[in-house]
């Protein structure tokens, strides 16, 4: 890594999220923000790899491929979803809470997201640095990333199909992976970022390993405790009520696991 490989991605992310803010203000659809975040994060990390000279090494090229697969898949999925649906309930709740200060607060919020992306970029660069040849750690990281990307894609597809088949019914998606986790897409998103510490083991550098661990630690905290599960489940409780509480009582929130037995008092959905 060098100074330019860090400064350029940070500036790119800040400007990109500013542009996403402008799109949200014009369209009123915050889904485009998450699409932009996914694409910008992947591109920023690839820019960092290029400016650090790592795209001339096997590990650097592998890192770029993993990033492109993740960012491309997620951005396309969110973009398609945003085109067909309305405002994201999480953003809608924030905008309502901010009131007249919503434009300024949203801009600050998206700049914070740019900083989050920058931390992820640092983790990627640390993981891909230090070696020029592929090792078994790189193969293991690739396997984890592929499983995570495919798992998240499957969870997204199952949810989309459930919504399409139940347009007039506010049911609870508990099919496929959604029977094993209330948020399997979030779980696999977190799992993807776990690939980078595994790759960092190839460097033999404890500092690089520590930096790479920032990605899964930060994503777990955000998804489980801040911007992922809490606001989404608050919305689901408000819109689904007791049915969602029953779902919460028998299905893990995050990690995959077999559903607990249905209580006798539960009624048919």
N, C-alpha and C positions, 0 to 999 in steps of 0.2 A: 504494500500500500504506500501511497505518497499523498502529499497534501492536495494535489489536484484531483486525485481519485476520490477524495472525500468532499471537497468543496463543491465541485461541479454537480454531483448528485444531489447535494443539499439544495443548491440554487434551483436545479431542475425541478425538484419536488415542490419547493415553495411556490414557484411560478405555476407549475401544473395544477396544484390545489387551488391557487387563486383563480385560474381559468375554470376549474370545476365549480367554484363558488359562483362565478358569473353565469355559468350554464344553469345552475340550480335556481338562481334568482330570476332568470328569464323563463324557464320552463315550469318552475314550481314542483319539479320532480327530483327528489334527493337520491333516487336510485342511480342517476348518472354520476353522482359523487363517488359511490362505492365502485362503480365500473372504472372511473378514472383512477381511483386509488390503487386498484389492482394493477392496471396497466402501467401506471407511473412508477410503482414500487419495483416491478420487474424490470422496466427499462432503466431506472436509476441504478439498480444493482449491476446490470449489464454494462452501462456506461462506466461505472466504477471499475469493473473488471477490465474493460478496454483501456482506460486511462492508466491503470496500474501495470499494464503489459501482460496480464494473466491470460488473455485470450490466445496467447501463443503457446500455452501449456495444456496438457490433457485435462488436469483438474479444472482449469479455468473454462475450457470449452464445455466440459461436463456441467459445470455450475451454470453456465449461460443456457444450456439446453434445458436443465431442470427449471430454471427461472422462466424461460419462455413457455414451457408447457403449463406451468402453474398460472402465470399471469394471463396467458391467452385463453385458457379454459375458463378461468374465473371471470375475466372481463366480458367474454362472449356470453356467458350464462347470465350475469347480472344485467348486461345490456339488453338481452332479449326479455328478461323479466321486467325491466324498467319500462320498456316500450309498451308492454301489455297491461301493466298494473299502474295504480296510482301512487301517491306519496308513501314512502316508507314510514310505517307507524312510529318507529324509533325517532326519526328526524321530525316527524309531525309533532310528537310530544315535546321535543326540545324547542321547536319553533314556537309552539303555543306557550310554553313556560317562559320563553324570553320576551314575548310580547313585542312591543315597539322596538326593542333593541335586537330583534332577531337577525337583521342583516349583519350588524357588526359582530354579534356573538357567533354567528355561523362562520364568518370569515376567520375569527380567532380559532374556532373549533377545528376548522379544516387545516389551519396552519399547524395545530397540534398534531393532527394526523400526518402531516408532512414530516414532523419530527419523529413520530413513531416509525414511519417508513425509513427514515434515515438510520435509526437504530437497527432495523432489519438489514439494511444495506451493509452496515458495519459488520454485522454477524456473518453475512455471506462472504464479504471480502476476507475476513479473518479465516474463515473455514477453507477458502480456496487458495490461500497464500501458503508459501513455504515449501511446496513440492512441485516438481515438474512432471512426474510420472504418476499414473493411476495406481492406486493400491486397493487392497481388499476393503479398506474403509470407504473409499469412493464408491465401490460397487454396492456396499451395504447402504450408503446414503442414497444412491440412486434407487435401490429397491424400496426403501422407506418412502421416498418422494413419490414414486409411481403408485404404490399402494394408497398413499394419502390422496393423491389427485384422483385416482379412479374411485376411491371410496366416497370422496366428497361429491364427485360427479354422479355416482349412483344415488346418494342421498338426495341430491338436488332433483334428479329425475323422478324419484319416487314421490317426492313432495309435489312436484309439478303435475304428475299424473293424478295424484289424489285430489288436488285442487280442481283439475279439469273434470274429473268424474263426479265431483261434489260441489258444483258451482252454486247451487241454491241451498246448500246445507252447511252451516258453520260447525263442521265436525272437527275431530282431532285426528291428525294423521298419525296412525299407530301401525303402519304396515312396513314390512321390510326392516331396514335399519332403524326406523323410527319406533319399532317395538323394543329396541335394545338401548336406545338413548333418545332423550327428548330433543337433542340437538346434535345428531350425528355429523351434520355438515361442519359444525364448529369443531367437533372432536378431530375430524380428519384434517381440517385447516390447521389446527395446532400440531397434529402429527407431522404434517409437511415441514414445519419449521424445526422439528426434532431431527430432520435429516442433516442439518448443518453442523450441529455439534459432533455427530458421527463422522462427518467428513473432516472436521477439524482435528480429530484424533490422529489423522495422517501427518499433521505438522509436527507433532511431538512438542508443541509449544503450549505451556499452561495458560499463557496470556491469550493466545488465539482461541484456545478452548473456552476460556472464560468469556471472551467477547462473543463467541458463537452461541453460547448458552443464553445470551440476552434475548435472542429471538423467541425461542419457545417459552421462556419465562414471561416475557412481556405479553405475548399473544395469549397465554393462559390467563394471565391477570385480566387483560382487557375483555376477552371472550366470556370468562366465567363470572367476573366480578364488576365489570364496568359497562361497556357498550354492547355486549352481546346478549347473554342470557337474561340479566335483570330487566332491562326495558322491554324485551320481547315477551317475557313471561308476564310482566305486568299488563301488557296489552292483551295477551291471551286470557288472563284471568278476568279482565274487564269484559271481554267479548264472548268468552266461552263459559265462564263461571265454574259451577260445580263439576262439570265434565272434565275441565282441565285440571281441577284439583285432584280428581280421581286418577287422572293420567300421571300427575306429579307423584302421587303416592305409590305407584307401582313401577315407574320407569325412571332409570337413572337420568340425572340432568345432563351429564357430559360424557363420562366414560361408558363404553359399551359394556353391557351386562344383561343377563337374562331378566325378563320382567318378573316382578314379584306377583304372587297370587292375587287375583281379584278378590276384594272383600265382598262378603255376602250381601252387604247393603248396597253395592253398586248396581245401578240400573242400566238397562241397555241404552246404548248411545243412539 
